[in-house]
Amino acid sequence: MSNQIKIILVNLVILLASLEVSAQIGFLKQLGQPSVPDYPIKAEENQDSTISIYAGRVDIVPNPPSPPVNPYYSLFHTYKLDKNGSFISETRIDTPNFSMQVNDVVRKNNSIYIVGILDTLLNTNIYYHKLFIAKSNKQGAIQWSITVGDTLSNYEATKLLVDDEYIYVLGLGDTNYNVQFTKLDTNGNIEYNQNIDAPTMFGKSPKGILKLYDSTFILAGYGNFSSSSQDKWMIRIKENGDTLFAKTITMSNSGWVTNIAHAYDSTFYTLGNSLTRFDYNGSQLADYSFTQMPQIYSMKKTKDYNYILGGISGLDFSLMKIDTFGNPIWSYSYDNNNTSDGCYNVIECMDGGYILTGYTKKNSDPSQTLVIKVNSMGKLIYAAGINPLEKDKNQISIYPNPIVNNINIKTEAQLKSVEIYNMQGQVIKIGYNKNMDLSHLPPQTYLIHIITDKGFLKTKIQKK
């Protein structure tokens, strides 16, 4: 097959994917306090095919002190879903009397490592920002926690990397917004905490950290030389924190960075409004922009030696698979009933499908966690909204499955509608009761979309 024919076929696949109309996946209704948002960070698949979702969330301080301080404090949540997207359980780590923003989380050897920013009151309406690092077991019990910083601290935008021996944290460390690199052992003892020589620019924002084969590190982010530009920066350092090089890359319309990721060879990518490939010396090798995904937040290697990208297209979750040369293989976006949605993380599952994690927001309602499961070709399997404020009322179950004649829906919430789709995304039946007669449908697989006043669930059902 000639290269020209291959290019035509690839473009045809992209066109077909972009024309595909995905089924509406519902939205999570406003619940609880109107200013209580979820900040989902990432997901992990467990050995039993359940999914753990890690999210930071801001709550109202139940008994605020006097004089008033920041009226919010943070909860770090782990939600557990079954393989069909139904809610199983929640564990949480409380950090009361602080305003905390959870920035990153890593699960390693049955432990959970958390990094974030604590806003601590210095005096009336003046806060300083300390670095907060904690380790918990998978049940959510804190094993240790530390704070780093003093009254001059102004930590921002931290990233976390954990190996078998050490914890590494990248952030901005003081009022001059210097890049800070902190190394700890897995018991929370600080090895060092130091400023890193970085390019001089306004608004530096650290976005990623990679450990290389020789135990050096690539740190990357973006900033701006002027108010009208965004420029990538990267630093390579030794394990002791000594700088090997610091570079700034000015690129037309593609300076924004959200994360960095390893490639299969001795190169890496920066993610953002484009996908840019660099060697370990910081030399640019390629830059890819995708109209199907103008904002890229997550990139993972796949089992077939390609890459899967998660991000945002318009106001929707977006998923794209590309080859090692940056050519799109297929892409999908997932419409969510006129909500504003953002996908921050994608993982490949043991069954070859993918889990996308992010937020969903309806008008002025608070953002809530949205989880989407698709198959290996991007076809929707389920979409689930998680509402931690009324999680028990939001549980939805269906039975029997497989179905002979009737399907029953069990939920404590008020049922709004039940929609049955074929696997081509066409609506087959709409109902409004907890019992639905499907005896007239031919035996095959369908999608059921259940919407309540507390949330929604979309999953597969099998008709015998």
C-alpha positions, 0 to 999 in steps of 0.5 A, spaced: 500 500 500 502 506 498 504 512 503 498 516 499 493 511 500 495 510 507 494 517 508 487 517 505 485 512 509 487 515 516 484 522 514 477 518 512 478 514 519 478 521 522 473 524 518 468 518 520 470 519 527 468 526 527 462 525 524 459 520 529 454 522 533 455 520 541 449 519 545 447 524 550 450 522 556 446 526 561 448 531 566 449 532 574 444 536 577 446 541 582 446 539 589 448 541 596 451 548 597 451 552 591 459 553 591 461 546 593 465 543 587 469 537 586 476 537 583 477 530 580 485 529 579 485 522 576 483 515 576 486 508 577 483 501 575 484 496 581 485 488 580 478 486 581 476 491 575 473 496 579 475 504 578 478 508 584 477 516 582 481 521 586 478 528 587 479 534 591 473 537 594 472 544 597 467 544 603 464 549 608 467 550 614 462 547 619 464 552 625 468 557 622 472 561 628 472 568 629 474 573 626 472 569 620 477 566 616 477 563 609 470 559 610 472 553 606 476 547 607 478 541 603 477 534 603 481 529 599 476 523 596 477 517 593 470 514 590 470 507 588 465 505 582 464 498 580 465 495 572 458 498 570 460 505 573 455 504 579 457 508 586 460 503 591 464 507 596 467 513 598 473 514 603 476 521 605 482 525 608 479 531 612 484 537 612 480 542 617 481 549 619 485 550 612 483 552 605 487 546 601 487 545 594 489 538 592 494 538 586 496 531 584 496 524 587 500 518 586 498 511 588 504 506 589 505 500 593 498 500 596 499 507 599 496 514 596 501 520 596 497 527 596 500 533 594 497 540 595 497 547 597 495 550 604 492 557 605 494 559 612 491 565 615 497 570 617 493 576 619 486 578 617 485 577 610 492 575 608 494 568 607 501 564 606 501 558 601 505 552 604 506 546 601 502 540 604 504 532 603 501 526 605 501 519 605 495 514 607 493 507 606 488 505 601 483 505 606 484 513 607 488 513 614 493 518 614 500 515 615 504 521 615 503 528 613 508 534 613 508 542 611 513 545 607 514 553 608 514 559 612 510 566 612 514 568 605 512 562 602 507 562 596 507 555 593 503 554 587 501 549 582 505 542 585 506 536 581 508 529 584 512 523 582 514 517 586 518 511 585 520 506 590 525 510 595 523 517 594 518 522 593 519 528 588 515 535 588 515 540 583 512 547 585 513 554 585 516 556 592 516 563 594 513 570 593 518 571 587 515 565 584 521 561 583 521 554 581 522 549 587 524 542 587 523 538 594 525 530 595 523 526 601 524 519 602 517 515 603 517 516 610 516 524 609 523 526 611 526 531 607 532 530 603 532 537 600 528 543 598 531 548 594 530 553 588 532 551 581 535 555 576 529 557 571 528 562 565 526 569 567 519 570 565 512 572 568 507 567 571 511 561 571 507 555 572 510 548 573 506 542 570 510 536 569 516 532 572 519 526 569 525 521 571 529 519 566 534 513 565 540 516 568 536 518 574 536 526 572 529 529 571 526 533 566 521 539 569 517 543 564 511 548 564 510 555 561 510 562 563 510 569 559 515 574 557 510 579 555 502 579 557 501 577 550 505 571 549 505 564 552 512 560 552 514 553 554 520 552 559 524 546 561 529 544 566 533 538 566 536 537 573 541 532 577 538 528 582 541 532 587 538 538 584 543 541 580 541 544 574 544 541 567 540 546 563 534 551 563 531 553 556 525 557 554 521 555 547 517 560 544 512 557 539 507 561 535 500 559 538 502 553 542 506 555 548 501 553 553 503 546 557 498 542 561 503 536 563 509 532 560 509 525 558 514 519 556 515 517 549 517 510 547 524 512 545 529 517 549 524 523 547 518 526 551 512 530 550 509 537 552 502 537 552 497 543 552 494 546 545 499 542 541 503 536 542 510 537 542 516 532 542 523 534 545 529 530 546 532 529 553 537 535 551 531 540 550 531 540 542 524 540 539 523 534 534 516 535 532 509 539 534 502 536 532 496 540 533 489 537 532 483 540 531 479 534 534 482 536 541 485 543 541 486 542 549 490 536 551 491 534 558 493 527 559 497 522 554 498 515 556 502 509 552 497 503 550 498 496 549 499 496 542 505 501 542 500 507 540 498 513 545 491 515 547 490 522 549 484 525 553 482 533 553 477 538 551 474 539 544 469 545 545 465 544 552 466 536 551 470 530 553 475 528 548 479 522 546 484 521 541 488 515 539 495 516 535 500 513 533 508 514 534 508 519 528 503 523 531 498 521 526 490 520 529 488 513 528 481 515 531 477 520 535 471 522 539 468 527 543 462 526 548 456 530 548 453 531 555 447 535 554 449 542 554 454 542 560 461 545 560 466 539 561 473 538 562 477 531 561 483 531 565 485 524 565 485 518 561 487 511 563 487 504 559 483 498 562 485 491 563 479 490 558 483 494 552 477 500 554 479 507 557 476 511 563 476 518 562 475 522 568 474 530 569 468 535 571 462 536 569 458 543 570 451 545 568 450 553 568 452 556 574 452 549 578 458 547 582 462 542 578 462 535 579 466 529 578 464 525 571 467 518 569 466 516 562 468 508 560 469 507 553 471 501 549 478 500 545 475 504 539 472 509 543 465 507 543 461 509 550 460 504 555 457 508 561 458 515 563 457 516 571 456 523 575 458 522 582 455 526 587 459 526 594 453 530 598 448 525 596 451 519 594 447 514 597 441 517 594 444 517 587 445 510 587 442 506 581 441 499 580 438 495 574 436 488 574 435 483 571 441 483 566 441 480 561 433 481 560 428 477 558 422 481 558 422 487 563 427 491 566 427 494 573 430 500 576 432 501 583 434 508 586 432 512 592 432 518 587 426 521 583 426 518 576 426 523 571 427 518 564 429 512 562 432 512 555 434 505 551 439 506 545 442 501 540 449 501 539 449 505 533 446 511 538 439 511 536 433 512 541 429 505 541 425 507 547 423 512 552 420 511 559 418 514 565 417 508 570 422 504 574 419 498 570 420 498 563 417 492 558 422 490 553 419 484 550 418 487 543 426 488 542 430 483 538 436 480 542 442 484 542 446 489 546 443 496 548 445 502 552 440 504 557 441 511 560 437 513 567 436 520 569 434 522 576 434 528 580 440 526 583 445 524 577 445 519 572 447 512 569 449 510 562 451 503 561 450 496 557 444 491 558 443 485 554 437 482 551 436 475 551 
